[in-house]
Amino acid sequence: LCKEKSILIIDSEKNNEFHRRLYSKSTNIQTYNITDRFTTGDSWKTHFETIKNDVCDIACDIVIVESSGYGMLLSHYLYKKCHKSVIQITGKSTFFD
């Protein structure tokens, strides 16, 4: 799947190794863990701004958003403002873990 492509996976789970099993060995997979960006006491808006600023400039062919809380907002932002190809996946834990 996605041979010779660069994929950014935005995930809310730490150390999820499942991604590598889904894609061809020639696929460049980058991950961005949302929970690593949380700081105690900050509002969700502050977290969201940090995430947006971090991921918009990451070079990739496709972004897969697997984060439940920020999923729709982040997918829309990446598509409209950053001009990225985005796939949003919800309920991943139910089907794959």
Buried (B, 14 or more C-beta within 10 A) or exposed (E): EBEEBBBBBBBBBEEBEEBEEBBEEEBBBBBBBBEEBEEEEEEEEEBBEBBBEBBBEBEBBBBBBBBBEBBEBBBEBBBEEBEBEBEBBEEBEEEEE
